[in-house]
Amino acid sequence: MPSLREKFPVIHDIIAEANKIILGKDAQIRLALACLLARGHLLIEDLPGIGKTTLAHTLARLLGLRFSRIQFTSDMLPADIIGISIFERERGDFRFLPGALFTQVLLADEINSATPKTQSALLEAMEEKHVTVEGRTRPLPDPFFVIATQNPSTQIGTFPLPESQLDRFLMRIEIGYPDREAERTLLENGGRRAHPDEINADFSLLQLEKIQRSVSKVHVAPALLDYVQNLVDLTRNHTSFMYGLSPRAALGLLAVARAWAFIAGREMVLPEDVQAVFPSIAAHRLRLTNSGEYARQDDIGTLIRSLPVV
């Protein structure tokens, strides 16, 4: 019987192509892909110039989905995202002109440069997969993913995302500086590398749907569920955090762990899969008691090490 790796070689083709664009960041590419295979929205946070937008553009291109990009700014209005209705004199009626939101992959670039009012325009779309405009509900395409980038909150001209908005993102990842070898390659090539528009995107919507169905069927043993529950309970009772993870976060953790195992070519989830994705699920949902700031990846790593695998 063929393994998952043999059934779906396209997954590793996608990772290989992405690695041509984002040099030396294989783990981040796999995390981002796992998020989308788990049907979640992705937030990429890091300093300017690290490659956040490039990674988002690359993933959208490789998945072969229709996408739009919005550059968020402080003067942007919700209608700039959702769309507006205009009066047509010939028809004597209003016609809705859909905004960039009506796409399969929305690249929300520097989302925290917009005001909270504009940020909130995405809340209904990300949760319900539709928007309500002038009393009418308008469905969004299926699938619908938001891949957002944001600069650290310490940067000038940023507005912090409200907790309700952060919770809509299944995962938050950081890219970080390139390692010495990857940066040397960039320097030697004068910054020239493959562009997302130049990569091979031999992927269809039917393939994506088939893979997502297969991801949801990756086996989870009762003992693994115990481990997930113990990990979530630990966040709820740990004195370092103001509050713990919600049931929705626990469901998301399990979905991404399935996707991570699938990418590795396994048909069952291991504790290592949960540990690999847990920081990206938890860090933007947990606030530290002593400072009120969101947890760092190191804080989550310490939490994981404190819980034995039963």
C-alpha positions in Angstrom: 0.0 0.0 0.0 1.6 3.4 -1.0 2.6 5.8 1.8 1.2 9.3 2.1 4.5 10.6 0.7 3.9 8.4 -2.4 0.3 9.3 -2.7 0.8 13.0 -2.6 4.3 13.9 -3.9 3.0 17.4 -4.8 3.3 18.4 -1.2 7.0 18.0 -1.3 7.2 19.7 -4.7 5.5 22.7 -3.1 8.0 22.8 -0.2 10.9 22.5 -2.6 9.6 25.3 -4.8 9.0 27.5 -1.8 12.6 26.9 -0.6 13.8 28.4 -3.8 12.1 31.7 -2.9 12.5 31.8 0.9 16.1 30.6 1.5 17.0 28.7 4.7 13.4 28.7 6.2 12.2 25.2 5.6 10.5 24.9 9.0 8.6 28.2 8.6 7.4 27.1 5.1 6.2 23.8 6.5 4.4 25.5 9.4 2.7 27.9 7.0 1.6 25.1 4.7 0.3 23.0 7.6 -1.8 26.0 8.6 -3.5 26.2 5.2 -3.9 22.5 4.9 -5.7 22.6 8.3 -8.1 25.2 6.8 -6.8 28.0 9.0 -5.7 31.6 8.6 -2.1 32.6 9.0 -0.4 35.6 10.6 3.3 36.2 9.8 4.9 38.7 12.2 8.5 40.0 11.9 10.6 43.0 11.1 10.4 44.7 7.8 12.6 43.2 5.0 12.6 39.7 6.4 10.4 38.2 3.7 6.9 38.1 5.2 5.1 39.3 2.1 7.3 37.1 -0.2 6.3 34.0 1.8 2.6 34.8 1.7 2.8 35.5 -2.0 4.7 32.3 -2.6 2.2 30.1 -0.8 -0.8 31.6 -2.6 1.0 31.1 -6.0 2.0 27.5 -5.2 -1.5 26.5 -4.2 -2.8 27.7 -7.5 -5.5 29.8 -6.0 -6.9 33.2 -7.0 -5.5 35.8 -4.7 -5.6 39.5 -4.0 -3.2 41.7 -2.0 -4.2 44.6 0.1 -1.6 47.0 1.5 -3.1 48.1 4.8 -2.6 51.8 5.8 -3.8 54.0 8.6 -6.3 55.8 6.3 -7.9 52.7 4.9 -11.6 52.2 5.4 -13.6 48.9 5.7 -15.3 49.6 2.4 -11.8 49.5 0.8 -11.6 45.8 1.7 -15.2 44.6 1.5 -16.5 46.7 -1.4 -19.1 49.4 -2.0 -22.5 49.8 -3.7 -22.9 52.3 -6.4 -26.1 53.7 -8.0 -26.5 52.9 -11.7 -28.7 55.5 -13.3 -29.5 53.3 -16.3 -30.8 50.5 -14.0 -32.3 52.8 -11.4 -30.7 50.6 -8.7 -27.6 50.0 -6.7 -24.9 47.5 -7.8 -22.4 46.0 -5.4 -18.8 46.2 -6.4 -16.9 43.6 -4.5 -13.6 44.5 -2.9 -10.4 42.6 -2.7 -11.8 40.4 0.1 -13.7 38.3 -2.5 -10.9 36.0 -3.4 -9.6 32.6 -2.4 -6.4 33.9 -0.8 -6.2 37.4 0.7 -2.8 38.8 1.3 -3.3 41.3 4.1 0.0 43.1 4.1 1.0 45.0 7.3 -2.5 44.4 8.7 -1.6 46.3 11.9 -0.9 49.5 10.0 -4.7 49.9 9.8 -6.9 51.2 12.5 -8.9 48.7 14.7 -12.1 49.7 12.8 -10.7 48.6 9.5 -9.1 45.5 11.0 -12.5 44.5 12.3 -13.8 44.3 8.7 -12.1 40.9 8.5 -13.7 39.4 11.6 -16.9 38.1 10.0 -15.2 37.0 6.9 -12.5 35.0 8.7 -15.0 33.2 11.0 -18.1 32.8 8.9 -16.7 32.9 5.3 -19.2 35.5 4.3 -19.8 39.3 4.9 -22.9 41.3 5.5 -23.1 44.5 3.4 -26.1 46.8 3.7 -28.2 44.0 5.4 -27.4 41.4 2.8 -25.1 38.4 3.4 -22.6 37.8 0.6 -20.7 34.4 0.6 -17.0 34.4 0.0 -15.3 32.0 -2.4 -14.4 28.5 -1.2 -11.7 28.0 -0.1 -11.0 31.3 1.6 -7.7 32.0 3.4 -6.3 35.1 4.9 -2.5 35.3 5.0 -1.7 38.5 6.9 1.7 40.1 7.7 2.3 42.5 10.5 5.3 44.4 11.9 6.2 44.1 15.6 4.0 46.4 17.8 7.1 48.3 18.8 7.3 49.7 15.2 6.0 53.3 14.7 2.6 53.6 13.1 1.2 50.2 14.2 -2.1 49.5 15.9 -2.3 46.3 18.0 -4.7 43.6 16.8 -7.6 43.0 19.2 -7.7 39.6 20.9 -10.8 38.7 18.9 -8.9 39.4 15.7 -5.8 37.5 16.8 -7.9 34.5 17.7 -9.2 34.3 14.1 -5.7 33.4 13.0 -5.1 29.7 13.6 -1.3 30.2 13.7 1.2 33.0 14.0 4.8 32.4 12.8 8.0 34.4 12.7 10.5 34.1 10.0 13.6 35.5 11.6 16.9 36.5 10.1 18.4 34.1 7.5 21.2 31.8 8.6 24.7 32.6 7.5 24.7 30.3 4.5 21.4 31.5 3.2 22.4 35.1 3.6 25.7 34.5 1.9 23.8 33.1 -1.1 21.7 36.3 -1.2 24.8 38.5 -1.0 26.6 36.5 -3.7 23.6 36.9 -6.0 23.1 40.5 -5.3 19.7 39.7 -3.7 18.5 38.1 -6.9 16.5 34.9 -6.4 13.5 33.1 -7.9 10.4 35.3 -7.9 6.9 33.9 -6.9 5.7 34.6 -10.4 8.4 32.5 -11.9 7.9 29.3 -9.9 6.1 26.2 -11.1 2.5 26.2 -9.7 1.2 22.8 -10.9 -1.5 22.5 -8.3 -5.3 22.6 -8.6 -8.2 23.2 -6.4 -9.3 19.6 -6.6 -5.9 18.5 -5.4 -6.1 20.9 -2.4 -9.6 19.6 -1.5 -8.4 16.0 -1.7 -5.4 16.7 0.4 -7.4 18.6 3.0 -9.8 15.6 3.3 -6.8 13.3 3.7 -5.4 15.5 6.4 -8.6 15.4 8.4 -8.4 11.6 8.4 -4.9 11.3 9.9 -5.3 9.0 12.9 -5.2 10.4 16.4 -4.9 7.8 19.2 -6.7 8.3 22.5 -3.3 8.7 24.3 -2.5 11.5 21.9 -5.8 13.2 22.8 -4.9 12.9 26.5 -1.6 14.6 25.8 -3.3 17.5 23.9 -5.8 17.9 26.7 -3.1 17.9 29.3 -1.2 20.5 27.4 -4.3 22.7 27.1 -5.2 22.2 30.8 -1.6 23.3 31.7 -2.1 26.7 30.0 -5.3 27.2 31.9 -3.8 26.4 35.3 -0.3 27.9 34.9 0.4 30.9 37.0 2.5 32.5 34.2 -0.5 33.1 32.0 -3.5 35.4 32.6 -5.8 32.8 31.0 -5.5 29.6 29.0 -6.3 28.2 25.6 -9.9 28.0 24.5 -11.6 24.8 23.1 -11.3 26.4 19.6 -7.6 26.7 20.1 -7.4 23.0 21.1 -9.3 22.0 18.0 -7.0 24.1 15.9 -4.0 22.5 17.6 -5.2 19.0 16.7 -6.0 20.0 13.1 -2.5 21.5 12.5 -0.8 18.5 14.2 -2.6 16.3 11.7 -1.4 18.5 8.9 2.2 18.4 10.2 2.1 14.6 10.4 0.7 14.5 6.9 3.5 16.6 5.5 5.9 14.3 7.2 4.3 11.4 5.3 2.8 9.7 8.4 -0.8 8.5 8.8 -0.9 9.1 12.6 -0.1 12.0 14.9 2.8 11.7 17.3 3.5 13.9 20.3 6.4 15.4 18.4 3.9 16.7 15.9 1.9 18.5 18.6 5.1 19.9 20.1 6.3 21.2 16.7 3.2 23.3 16.0 2.1 24.2 19.5 4.2 27.4 19.9 2.7 28.8 16.7 -0.9 28.0 17.9 -0.5 29.2 21.5 1.9 32.2 21.7 -0.5 34.8 20.3 -3.3 33.5 22.5 -1.6 33.6 25.9 -0.8 36.7 27.8 1.9 36.7 30.5 0.7 37.5 34.0 3.7 39.6 35.0 3.7 41.9 32.0 0.4 41.5 30.1 2.4 40.9 26.9 1.8 37.9 24.7 3.9 34.9 25.3 7.1 34.3 23.3 8.1 31.1 21.6 10.6 30.5 24.4 7.9 30.7 27.0 5.9 28.1 25.1 8.9 25.9 24.7 9.5 25.9 28.4 5.8 25.0 29.0 6.1 22.0 26.6 9.3 20.7 28.3 7.6 20.9 31.7 4.8 18.4 30.7 5.9 14.7 30.4 4.6 12.7 27.4 2.4 10.0 28.9 
